[in-house]
């Protein structure tokens, strides 16, 4: 009987911990704008520090956008090579080898 009570207590404690984590102002838990704002307000930063934070976030966002654009361009290029290989009835690698040979000329 005591094992059941201990198990129930442990489960209840874990449930309560999970509930508290959902309500916390932890940045890891922030999933939307309102939660992010609540977290940032809890930091109680001065205007100067907030401006520095804003600049850092803007830089990271631009970096992520450029990485995403580069990945999209690479995928588009790969798709074009695949389509070309189908048109020429060649393998993907054969097309790449042919392109490399032509680039050397």
N, CA, C and O of each residue as an XYZ file, in Angstrom:
420
protein
N       0.824     -1.209      0.000
C       0.000      0.000      0.000
C       0.858      1.258      0.000
O       0.534      2.223     -0.693
N       1.942      1.266      0.761
C       2.786      2.454      0.803
C       3.473      2.696     -0.530
O       3.771      3.838     -0.882
N       3.729      1.608     -1.281
C       4.340      1.791     -2.605
C       3.384      2.518     -3.522
O       3.808      3.364     -4.309
N       2.100      2.205     -3.438
C       1.108      2.888     -4.261
C       1.053      4.374     -3.920
O       0.988      5.223     -4.809
N       1.080      4.674     -2.635
C       1.030      6.073     -2.199
C       2.298      6.798     -2.648
O       2.225      7.929     -3.127
N       3.460      6.157     -2.498
C       4.720      6.764     -2.929
C       4.719      7.001     -4.436
O       5.164      8.045     -4.913
N       4.219      6.027     -5.171
C       4.149      6.154     -6.629
C       3.201      7.280     -7.022
O       3.507      8.078     -7.908
N       2.050      7.341     -6.360
C       1.093      8.411     -6.644
C       1.680      9.775     -6.289
O       1.468     10.752     -7.008
N       2.406      9.841     -5.196
C       3.034     11.104     -4.793
C       4.083     11.523     -5.810
O       4.184     12.696     -6.169
N       4.864     10.550     -6.269
C       5.899     10.858     -7.261
C       5.272     11.343     -8.559
O       5.749     12.313     -9.150
N       4.220     10.689     -9.007
C       3.537     11.094    -10.240
C       2.930     12.482    -10.076
O       3.024     13.309    -10.983
N       2.317     12.742     -8.941
C       1.730     14.057     -8.674
C       2.804     15.136     -8.671
O       2.594     16.228     -9.199
N       3.957     14.832     -8.075
C       5.055     15.811     -8.032
C       5.573     16.098     -9.431
O       5.860     17.247     -9.766
N       5.695     15.053    -10.255
C       6.147     15.256    -11.628
C       5.140     16.073    -12.426
O       5.523     16.947    -13.204
N       3.858     15.793    -12.237
C       2.820     16.563    -12.924
C       2.881     18.027    -12.519
O       2.780     18.917    -13.363
N       3.049     18.272    -11.223
C       3.124     19.651    -10.730
C       4.360     20.352    -11.284
O       4.300     21.529    -11.641
N       5.479     19.636    -11.357
C       6.703     20.208    -11.907
C       6.495     20.584    -13.368
O       6.903     21.664    -13.795
N       5.869     19.708    -14.130
C       5.583     19.992    -15.537
C       4.676     21.192    -15.685
O       4.871     22.008    -16.587
N       3.688     21.315    -14.816
C       2.763     22.443    -14.858
C       3.499     23.738    -14.546
O       3.282     24.758    -15.201
N       4.377     23.694    -13.535
C       5.139     24.887    -13.174
C       6.089     25.290    -14.294
O       6.290     26.478    -14.544
N       6.676     24.296    -14.971
C       7.580     24.603    -16.084
C       6.817     25.318    -17.196
O       7.353     26.227    -17.830
N       5.565     24.913    -17.436
C       4.764     25.548    -18.481
C       4.466     27.001    -18.141
O       4.379     27.841    -19.036
N       4.309     27.302    -16.868
C       3.953     28.654    -16.443
C       5.166     29.519    -16.142
O       5.025     30.720    -15.912
N       6.339     28.936    -16.141
C       7.530     29.703    -15.772
C       7.842     30.745    -16.837
O       7.357     30.677    -17.967
N       8.665     31.708    -16.444
C       9.083     32.749    -17.380
C      10.439     32.391    -17.968
O      11.239     33.275    -18.277
N      10.694     31.117    -18.122
C      11.941     30.623    -18.680
C      11.919     30.801    -20.199
O      10.913     30.524    -20.851
N      13.034     31.262    -20.749
C      13.108     31.495    -22.192
C      12.909     30.203    -22.981
O      12.322     30.227    -24.063
N      13.386     29.083    -22.456
C      13.223     27.805    -23.153
C      11.754     27.441    -23.325
O      11.395     26.729    -24.262
N      10.916     27.920    -22.436
C       9.496     27.597    -22.498
C       8.708     28.560    -23.377
O       7.557     28.284    -23.715
N       9.309     29.682    -23.750
C       8.615     30.701    -24.537
C       8.419     30.212    -25.971
O       9.388     29.908    -26.666
N       7.182     30.141    -26.400
C       6.859     29.651    -27.740
C       6.098     30.666    -28.586
O       5.905     30.456    -29.784
N       5.668     31.756    -27.974
C       4.949     32.778    -28.739
C       5.377     34.169    -28.258
O       6.145     34.308    -27.306
N       4.867     35.173    -28.934
C       5.277     36.549    -28.652
C       4.957     36.952    -27.215
O       5.779     37.587    -26.553
N       3.786     36.594    -26.733
C       3.377     36.967    -25.379
C       4.324     36.369    -24.337
O       4.710     37.049    -23.386
N       4.701     35.095    -24.514
C       5.612     34.452    -23.579
C       7.011     35.071    -23.658
O       7.684     35.243    -22.641
N       7.432     35.399    -24.869
C       8.732     36.053    -25.034
C       8.743     37.409    -24.331
O       9.697     37.747    -23.630
N       7.669     38.184    -24.525
C       7.583     39.494    -23.872
C       7.619     39.355    -22.357
O       8.281     40.132    -21.669
N       6.904     38.365    -21.845
C       6.882     38.154    -20.396
C       8.289     37.825    -19.890
O       8.714     38.319    -18.845
N       9.003     36.987    -20.642
C      10.374     36.646    -20.258
C      11.264     37.884    -20.291
O      12.017     38.137    -19.351
N      11.177     38.650    -21.367
C      12.022     39.842    -21.494
C      11.724     40.860    -20.398
O      12.636     41.510    -19.887
N      10.457     40.997    -20.039
C      10.107     41.914    -18.961
C      10.669     41.433    -17.626
O      11.025     42.238    -16.766
N      10.745     40.105    -17.462
C      11.276     39.566    -16.207
C      12.778     39.835    -16.073
O      13.315     39.808    -14.966
N      13.453     40.095    -17.189
C      14.887     40.403    -17.141
C      15.150     41.770    -16.535
O      16.203     42.009    -15.944
N      14.180     42.668    -16.688
C      14.281     44.021    -16.145
C      15.539     44.732    -16.647
O      16.283     45.330    -15.870
N      15.758     44.653    -17.959
C      16.916     45.297    -18.586
C      16.675     46.789    -18.754
O      15.538     47.241    -18.893
N      17.762     47.539    -18.738
C      17.679     48.963    -19.032
C      17.461     49.120    -20.539
O      17.612     48.166    -21.302
N      17.109     50.321    -20.948
C      16.880     50.588    -22.370
C      18.143     50.288    -23.169
O      18.066     49.712    -24.254
N      19.280     50.665    -22.655
C      20.554     50.442    -23.348
C      20.795     48.952    -23.597
O      21.172     48.556    -24.700
N      20.576     48.128    -22.566
C      20.771     46.687    -22.717
C      19.737     46.093    -23.672
O      20.054     45.177    -24.432
N      18.511     46.600    -23.643
C      17.472     46.116    -24.557
C      17.846     46.437    -26.010
O      17.619     45.622    -26.904
N      18.419     47.627    -26.243
C      18.845     48.000    -27.588
C      19.983     47.102    -28.076
O      20.021     46.724    -29.248
N      20.903     46.763    -27.184
C      21.988     45.849    -27.536
C      21.420     44.464    -27.848
O      21.832     43.815    -28.810
N      20.474     44.023    -27.029
C      19.809     42.738    -27.264
C      19.093     42.746    -28.613
O      19.169     41.777    -29.368
N      18.405     43.833    -28.909
C      17.693     43.962    -30.175
C      18.665     43.861    -31.349
O      18.388     43.173    -32.331
N      19.791     44.541    -31.247
C      20.799     44.508    -32.311
C      21.340     43.089    -32.504
O      21.506     42.631    -33.634
N      21.612     42.398    -31.394
C      22.130     41.027    -31.470
C      21.103     40.091    -32.098
O      21.450     39.253    -32.930
N      19.846     40.231    -31.702
C      18.782     39.383    -32.262
C      18.616     39.666    -33.749
O      18.457     38.739    -34.544
N      18.651     40.937    -34.128
C      18.523     41.285    -35.554
C      19.649     40.658    -36.378
O      19.413     40.160    -37.479
N      20.871     40.685    -35.843
C      21.998     40.069    -36.553
C      21.789     38.567    -36.712
O      22.028     38.010    -37.784
N      21.344     37.918    -35.643
C      21.104     36.476    -35.712
C      19.990     36.139    -36.698
O      20.083     35.157    -37.435
N      18.946     36.951    -36.710
C      17.829     36.717    -37.635
C      18.302     36.851    -39.074
O      17.951     36.029    -39.921
N      19.092     37.874    -39.359
C      19.615     38.059    -40.718
C      20.513     36.900    -41.124
O      20.468     36.439    -42.264
N      21.328     36.432    -40.185
C      22.209     35.296    -40.463
C      21.395     34.041    -40.782
O      21.700     33.317    -41.730
N      20.364     33.793    -39.984
C      19.493     32.626    -40.216
C      18.786     32.744    -41.562
O      18.663     31.757    -42.287
N      18.316     33.956    -41.901
C      17.642     34.159    -43.187
C      18.573     33.886    -44.349
O      18.176     33.265    -45.335
N      19.815     34.349    -44.239
C      20.760     34.123    -45.341
C      21.128     32.651    -45.452
O      21.295     32.141    -46.560
N      21.257     31.958    -44.322
C      21.523     30.519    -44.349
C      20.368     29.770    -45.003
O      20.584     28.853    -45.795
N      19.152     30.161    -44.671
C      17.975     29.521    -45.255
C      17.911     29.777    -46.759
O      17.608     28.869    -47.533
N      18.195     31.003    -47.168
C      18.187     31.327    -48.597
C      19.251     30.521    -49.334
O      19.013     30.041    -50.442
N      20.421     30.372    -48.724
C      21.494     29.581    -49.338
C      21.067     28.125    -49.478
O      21.298     27.513    -50.521
N      20.452     27.566    -48.452
C      19.974     26.180    -48.516
C      18.921     26.020    -49.611
O      18.921     25.022    -50.332
N      18.033     26.993    -49.734
C      17.001     26.934    -50.776
C      17.630     26.996    -52.164
O      17.204     26.284    -53.073
N      18.649     27.852    -52.332
C      19.334     27.953    -53.617
C      20.051     26.659    -53.969
O      20.023     26.224    -55.120
N      20.689     26.046    -52.992
C      21.368     24.775    -53.226
C      20.365     23.702    -53.636
O      20.613     22.933    -54.565
N      19.229     23.654    -52.935
C      18.210     22.652    -53.260
C      17.655     22.889    -54.658
O      17.418     21.935    -55.399
N      17.447     24.145    -55.025
C      16.962     24.471    -56.370
C      17.967     24.019    -57.418
O      17.590     23.450    -58.442
N      19.246     24.275    -57.160
C      20.311     23.881    -58.088
C      20.339     22.365    -58.241
O      20.439     21.851    -59.355
N      20.250     21.645    -57.115
C      20.244     20.179    -57.172
C      19.059     19.669    -57.986
O      19.197     18.728    -58.768
N      17.906     20.285    -57.804
C      16.712     19.881    -58.547
C      16.912     20.107    -60.036
O      16.519     19.273    -60.852
N      17.523     21.231    -60.394
C      17.779     21.514    -61.810
C      18.742     20.483    -62.404
O      18.556     20.051    -63.541
N      19.764     20.088    -61.650
C      20.711     19.080    -62.130
C      20.007     17.729    -62.283
O      20.255     17.004    -63.247
N      19.146     17.399    -61.349
C      18.383     16.145    -61.441
C      17.511     16.155    -62.690
O      17.465     15.172    -63.430
N      16.812     17.277    -62.925
C      15.958     17.370    -64.111
C      16.782     17.286    -65.391
O      16.358     16.663    -66.364
N      17.953     17.909    -65.393
C      18.840     17.844    -66.546
C      19.321     16.419    -66.784
O      19.403     15.966    -67.926
N      19.638     15.718    -65.705
C      20.093     14.330    -65.851
C      18.995     13.459    -66.449
O      19.283     12.550    -67.227
N      17.760     13.721    -66.099
C      16.638     12.969    -66.678
C      16.478     13.310    -68.158
O      16.234     12.429    -68.982
N      16.617     14.595    -68.486
C      16.503     15.033    -69.886
C      17.563     14.378    -70.760
O      17.281     13.942    -71.876
N      18.780     14.314    -70.242
C      19.908     13.781    -71.011
C      20.065     12.274    -70.848
O      20.957     11.664    -71.438
N      19.196     11.687    -70.047
C      19.239     10.244    -69.788
C      20.609      9.844    -69.226
O      21.212      8.861    -69.657
N      21.071     10.616    -68.274
C      22.352     10.385    -67.617
C      22.123     10.331    -66.104
O      21.088     10.774    -65.605
N      23.099      9.786    -65.392
C      22.985      9.789    -63.931
C      23.346     11.183    -63.404
O      23.967     11.990    -64.097
N      22.951     11.429    -62.202
C      23.240     12.708    -61.541
C      24.748     12.943    -61.503
O      25.228     14.028    -61.831
N      25.488     11.908    -61.096
C      26.948     12.037    -61.002
C      27.590     12.276    -62.362
O      28.564     13.023    -62.463
N      27.057     11.650    -63.409
C      27.599     11.870    -64.751
C      27.423     13.326    -65.178
O      28.313     13.915    -65.791
N      26.290     13.885    -64.854
C      26.043     15.299    -65.187
C      27.017     16.191    -64.414
O      27.573     17.134    -64.976
N      27.223     15.899    -63.138
C      28.164     16.689    -62.338
C      29.579     16.583    -62.893
O      30.302     17.578    -62.953
N      29.973     15.380    -63.299
C      31.310     15.193    -63.878
C      31.445     15.982    -65.177
O      32.470     16.620    -65.417
N      30.414     15.937    -66.011
C      30.425     16.671    -67.276
C      30.522     18.179    -67.023
O      31.260     18.882    -67.713
N      29.788     18.659    -66.051
C      29.832     20.084    -65.707
C      31.221     20.465    -65.207
O      31.729     21.531    -65.553
N      31.839     19.609    -64.402
C      33.182     19.888    -63.877
C      34.191     19.932    -65.038
O      35.080     20.783    -65.060
N      34.048     19.029    -65.977
C      34.944     19.006    -67.129
C      34.787     20.287    -67.961
O      35.773     20.875    -68.406
N      33.559     20.698    -68.157
C      33.305     21.907    -68.943
C      33.816     23.149    -68.207
O      34.252     24.113    -68.837
N      33.760     23.123    -66.897
C      34.232     24.265    -66.102
C      35.754     24.404    -66.205
O      36.278     25.517    -66.154
N      36.466     23.280    -66.349
C      37.924     23.307    -66.461
C      38.374     23.899    -67.795
O      39.473     24.445    -67.890
N      37.549     23.798    -68.804
C      37.899     24.289    -70.146
C      37.852     25.752    -70.199
O      38.117     26.341    -71.247
